[in-house]
Amino acid sequence: MKDRPRTWYGSLMSTKPLSHRISIVGLILFLSSTLLSISPCPAFGQSSRPASQTDLIRSGVQLFEDQRYEESIQTLSAALLRPTTSQSDRIDVYRYLAFNYLVLSQMDEAEAAVRGLYVLDPQFSLADTESPRFRSFFKEVRERWEAEGRPGLERGSAALAAPVIKHASPAEWERGKPVPVTGQIADPNHRVASIVVHVRSGSKGKYRHLEARLAQGVFRTSIPGPMLTPPLVEYYIEALDEAHLPIASRGDAAAPLRIAIPEPEKGGSLFASPWFWVATAAVVAGGVTGAILLSDTKTDSQKPPPQQPAPTSRVVIVIGN
């Protein structure tokens, strides 16, 4: 009878002696731990690496051109709150924020963005190539702002200390279980009117807005359980002023906070876990396969002979005559 072909997996898990299997598994674990130790891993429970201000502004403008207005606002707000953003870049950010808010018919927010722009550059004017609707709105806001005595210009928004959001993000959370989001606001100039938490499942798509309860410098809300699905959830926290413009943040749309959401365990066996074989597949395909192939070259004469069953005896007991 011909020998049945054997895969490396079948050889490892069924035909080899137990001691041999343990040694091979040990080699797999050693090599896989070495591979994982040098591989980059996503950061959880902390902000990811932030994009540059130029990239954020360019991305925000492109999102506006693509008619993805809410995402444009989120991206531009991140650039606005970066302390290293230059004054000229802030002017562009305010301009496109106003454009987004106007398209969304959020007139109070649009006017606040235009006023912030005029505080930075009182002589600013839109180009003649811009939409007549935008130009008319900017002109009306300028007239109201000047009639009020140009508020904010005498001190500049940079003179006010920015609020500070204090919040600790958990590194990991249970799937489907609501996670509380709490923290404190250090706001010496009493500029914060509300706190909003922006959250999304995974690392793509729009953020959902959650209004937090704010009282005596402490804010509270929770991320709903249905949004907590593997492998992660991303969120960031913004402090808004009375005009609903962001003035402080913990994380942002480009560098959100992350919470790892692990998959539920299936079975208690190491070999039954798919993550074990996924993590070690690349290693097994290389060095481990060679080790197993070498072990398969042993001849049958080198294997210990199978043990013969012990002889049995029969005892007959006779009771009575």
C-alpha positions in Angstrom: 0.0 0.0 0.0 1.3 3.4 -0.9 2.0 5.9 1.8 -0.6 8.6 2.1 0.7 12.1 1.3 1.0 14.2 4.4 0.9 18.0 4.7 3.2 19.7 7.2 0.2 20.6 9.4 -0.9 17.0 9.4 2.6 15.8 10.2 2.9 18.3 13.0 -0.4 17.7 14.6 -1.0 14.0 14.2 1.8 11.7 13.0 4.7 13.0 15.2 5.3 11.9 18.7 4.1 14.2 21.5 7.6 15.3 22.5 8.5 16.1 18.9 5.3 18.2 18.5 6.0 20.1 21.6 9.5 21.0 20.4 8.2 22.2 17.0 5.5 24.3 18.7 8.1 25.8 20.9 10.1 26.8 17.9 7.0 28.3 16.3 6.3 30.4 19.4 9.9 31.5 19.7 10.1 32.6 16.1 6.7 34.2 16.1 7.4 36.2 19.2 10.7 37.5 17.6 8.8 38.5 14.4 6.0 40.3 16.3 8.6 42.1 18.5 10.1 43.8 15.4 6.8 44.4 13.6 5.0 47.8 14.0 1.8 47.6 16.0 -1.1 50.1 16.1 -1.2 52.3 19.1 -4.2 52.0 21.3 -5.3 54.1 24.2 -3.4 57.1 22.9 -3.4 59.5 20.0 -2.0 58.2 16.7 0.8 60.1 15.0 -0.6 63.5 14.0 -0.6 64.7 10.4 1.1 68.0 9.5 -0.9 71.2 9.4 -0.4 71.6 5.7 -1.7 68.1 5.1 -4.7 68.7 7.3 -5.7 71.9 5.5 -5.2 70.4 2.1 -7.3 67.4 3.1 -10.0 69.7 4.6 -10.2 71.7 1.4 -10.4 68.6 -0.7 -13.2 67.2 1.4 -15.1 70.5 0.9 -14.6 70.2 -2.8 -15.9 66.6 -2.6 -19.0 67.9 -0.8 -18.1 66.0 2.3 -18.8 69.0 4.5 -19.0 67.4 8.0 -15.7 65.6 7.5 -14.1 68.8 6.1 -15.2 70.6 9.3 -13.7 67.9 11.5 -10.4 68.0 9.6 -10.1 71.8 9.5 -10.9 72.0 13.2 -8.0 69.7 13.9 -5.7 72.1 12.0 -7.2 75.1 13.7 -6.4 73.7 17.2 -2.8 72.8 16.4 -0.6 75.4 18.3 2.0 75.4 15.5 -0.5 76.4 12.8 0.6 79.8 11.3 -1.6 82.9 11.1 -2.0 82.7 7.4 -3.0 79.0 7.6 -5.5 79.9 10.3 -7.1 82.4 8.0 -7.5 79.7 5.3 -9.0 77.4 7.9 -11.6 80.0 9.1 -12.4 80.7 5.5 -13.2 77.1 4.6 -14.9 76.5 7.9 -17.3 79.4 7.0 -17.8 77.9 3.5 -18.8 74.5 5.1 -21.1 76.0 7.6 -22.8 78.1 5.0 -23.5 75.1 2.8 -24.9 73.3 5.8 -27.0 76.4 6.7 -25.4 76.6 10.1 -25.4 80.4 10.1 -24.2 81.0 13.7 -21.2 78.9 13.2 -20.5 80.4 9.8 -20.5 83.9 11.3 -18.3 82.9 14.2 -15.7 81.5 11.7 -15.8 84.8 9.6 -15.4 86.9 12.8 -12.4 84.8 13.8 -10.9 85.4 10.4 -11.4 89.2 10.7 -9.7 89.2 14.1 -6.6 87.8 12.4 -6.8 90.0 9.3 -9.2 93.0 9.5 -8.5 93.8 5.9 -9.3 90.4 4.5 -11.7 90.2 1.5 -12.8 87.3 -0.6 -11.7 87.1 -4.2 -14.1 88.1 -6.9 -14.1 84.5 -8.2 -15.8 83.2 -5.1 -19.5 82.5 -4.9 -21.6 85.7 -4.7 -23.5 84.1 -1.8 -20.2 83.7 0.1 -19.1 87.2 -0.7 -22.4 88.8 0.4 -22.3 86.9 3.7 -18.7 87.9 4.5 -19.6 91.5 3.8 -22.6 91.4 6.1 -20.6 89.9 8.9 -17.9 92.5 8.5 -20.4 95.3 8.8 -21.9 93.8 12.0 -18.4 93.2 13.4 -17.3 96.7 12.8 -20.5 98.2 14.1 -19.9 96.3 17.4 -16.4 97.9 17.7 -14.4 95.0 16.2 -14.6 92.7 19.3 -11.6 90.5 19.8 -9.3 92.6 17.8 -7.8 94.6 20.7 -6.5 91.5 22.4 -6.5 88.8 19.8 -7.6 85.3 20.3 -4.1 84.2 21.0 -4.0 86.3 24.2 -6.5 84.1 25.9 -5.2 80.9 27.6 -6.6 77.9 25.8 -8.7 75.5 27.9 -7.2 72.2 28.8 -9.1 68.9 28.6 -8.0 66.2 31.1 -9.1 62.7 30.2 -7.6 59.2 30.5 -8.4 56.9 27.7 -8.6 53.1 28.4 -6.4 50.9 26.3 -8.9 48.1 25.9 -12.6 47.5 26.5 -15.1 44.7 26.3 -17.0 44.3 23.0 -20.5 45.7 23.1 -20.2 47.2 26.6 -20.7 51.0 26.8 -17.6 52.8 27.8 -17.8 55.9 30.0 -16.0 59.0 28.8 -15.3 61.4 31.6 -12.8 64.1 32.4 -12.2 67.6 33.6 -11.9 71.0 31.9 -9.3 73.6 33.1 -10.9 76.8 31.7 -9.6 79.9 33.5 -11.3 82.4 31.1 -14.7 80.5 31.2 -14.8 80.2 27.4 -16.1 76.6 27.2 -19.8 76.4 26.5 -20.1 72.7 25.7 -18.2 69.4 25.3 -18.7 67.1 22.3 -17.3 63.6 21.8 -16.7 62.5 18.2 -16.7 58.7 17.9 -16.6 56.1 15.1 -16.2 52.3 14.9 -13.0 51.4 13.2 -10.6 53.8 11.6 -12.7 55.0 8.6 -15.8 57.0 7.9 -17.5 59.9 9.6 -17.5 60.5 13.4 -20.8 60.5 15.3 -21.3 63.4 17.7 -22.1 62.8 21.3 -23.0 65.7 23.6 -21.5 65.4 27.0 -22.9 66.7 30.2 -20.8 69.5 31.6 -21.1 70.7 35.2 -18.5 72.4 37.5 -15.7 71.7 35.1 -16.5 67.9 34.8 -17.9 66.3 31.7 -19.6 62.9 31.3 -20.9 60.8 28.5 -20.6 57.2 27.2 -19.9 55.5 23.9 -22.8 53.2 23.1 -22.2 49.5 23.2 -23.2 48.8 19.6 -20.3 51.1 18.4 -17.7 49.0 20.3 -16.9 46.4 17.8 -13.5 44.8 17.0 -10.8 45.6 16.3 -11.0 49.2 17.7 -13.1 52.3 18.3 -11.7 55.9 17.7 -12.8 59.1 19.3 -11.8 62.6 20.3 -13.1 65.3 22.6 -13.7 68.9 21.7 -14.5 71.9 23.8 -16.7 74.5 22.0 -17.3 78.1 22.8 -20.6 79.9 22.6 -20.4 80.2 18.8 -19.9 76.4 18.6 -16.4 76.7 17.3 -13.7 74.4 18.8 -11.2 76.0 21.2 -9.6 72.9 22.7 -9.4 69.2 22.1 -8.1 65.9 23.4 -7.1 64.1 20.2 -8.6 65.2 16.9 -10.0 63.8 13.6 -6.5 63.2 12.3 -5.0 61.8 15.5 -7.9 60.3 17.5 -7.8 58.4 20.7 -8.1 54.6 20.2 -9.5 51.8 22.3 -8.8 48.2 21.4 -11.9 46.0 21.2 -10.7 42.3 21.2 -12.5 39.5 19.5 -14.3 37.1 21.8 -12.3 34.0 22.6 -13.4 30.8 20.8 -12.4 27.6 22.6 -9.7 27.2 25.2 -7.1 25.3 23.1 -4.1 27.2 21.7 -4.2 25.2 18.4 -8.0 25.9 18.0 -7.4 29.6 18.0 -7.1 31.1 14.5 -5.1 34.0 15.8 -2.3 31.6 16.7 -1.9 30.3 13.1 -2.4 33.8 11.5 0.4 35.2 13.7 2.8 32.4 12.9 1.9 31.7 9.3 4.7 33.7 7.8 7.2 32.2 10.2 6.0 28.6 9.6 6.1 29.1 5.8 9.9 29.7 6.1 12.1 28.3 8.8 9.7 26.0 10.5 8.8 24.2 7.3 12.4 23.4 6.7 12.8 22.0 10.2 9.8 19.7 9.7 11.0 18.5 6.3 14.3 17.6 7.8 12.6 15.6 10.5 10.6 13.7 7.9 13.8 12.3 6.4 14.1 9.9 9.3 13.7 6.3 8.1 11.3 3.9 9.6 14.3 2.0 11.1 15.2 5.0 13.2 11.7 5.1 14.8 11.2 3.1 18.0 9.4 -0.2 17.3 5.8 -0.2 18.4 5.2 -1.8 21.8 3.6 -5.3 21.6 0.5 -5.8 23.8 1.3 -7.6 27.0 0.2 -11.3 27.1 -2.9 -12.1 28.9 -3.9 -15.2 31.0 -7.1 -16.8 31.8 -8.2 -18.0 35.3 -11.1 -20.4 35.9 -12.7 -20.7 39.3 -14.9 -23.8 40.0 -17.4 -23.6 42.9 -18.9 -26.7 44.3 -18.7 -30.3 42.9 
